[in-house]
Amino acid sequence: MTPRLGIIQGRLSPPVGEYFQIFPAASWREEFARARELGLDYIEWVLDAVTLNETPLLTKTGREEIRRVMDATGTRIGAVCGDYFRDVPLIRGTGNELETRLDYLKDVIGYCAELEIPSVMIPFVDHAAMANEEEIGQAQSALRAVLPFAEEWGVAVTLETALDASRYKQFMEEIHHPALRVTYDIGDCASLGHDLREDIFLLRDWIHTVHVKDRVRDGGTVAPGTGNADFDAVFAALAEIGYSGPFTLQCARETPGEEFQTTRKNIAFVKHYLTRYGFHHEIG
């Protein structure tokens, strides 16, 4: 097993205002070089509602610049983290609103294909969490409308949800589409009180990407190994199911100005578990 290791955009730059995770408009170019220096394979691009007019992903000239930066540094974009759809969800909208949101998602999928970005993640968490069966049905309808388009372009649509693993598995089975996958977020599931090992075995057929972070039960993100996530259980289970997909560092921010040092420490943390459970990855 030779998984790739990457980092969520913004974690190699000082925080922007009070935002925990947001597109780093002033420093996104430098992050690609910093990721390469650290031996990381990719950056997961953040698409959020606040900086929508600043992201180069949405314009032709911007995407041309992104490609130049990727080619110059050797750091690729491993996925788009669609935080925009957490604030502007694919549920609880009028017909026209949902149609506009789905058209926008199709545009993003097309941009991913243009830049050879393999997946876009849609978070059904926080404001976008599915609260009942009606909203689950709305989400499924929205996804069914866009998945044929994603399959045509060769881009996976991955999900994060707050559903328990059994209902999540049923959700995926009901849609039953090859372009639909799961981004498994270790910290978020620990915060919800999930049995992480059970989660992984129930969702094993769909796990496409793993977000590495730690959280306390019913609380926020903390440094890896200091919260409620059982990393031994997670990495053991992933090894048992033969997972060889990417791991994205989405760890807690620590001392501002020490993002490089914090990331190096987090890489060592993940490398420890990769080695312990038989994954093989040469990390700089």
PyMOL commands that set and color helices and strands:
alter all, ss='L'
color gray80, all
select helices_A, chain A and resi 28-37+56-58+60-73+84-87+95-114+126-128+133-153+165-175+186-191+196-202+231-240+259-276
alter helices_A, ss='H'
color red, helices_A
select strands_A, chain A and resi 5-8+42-46+76-81+119-124+156-161+180-185+207-212+214-215+221-222+247-249
alter strands_A, ss='S'
color yellow, strands_A
deselect
rebuild
show_as cartoon
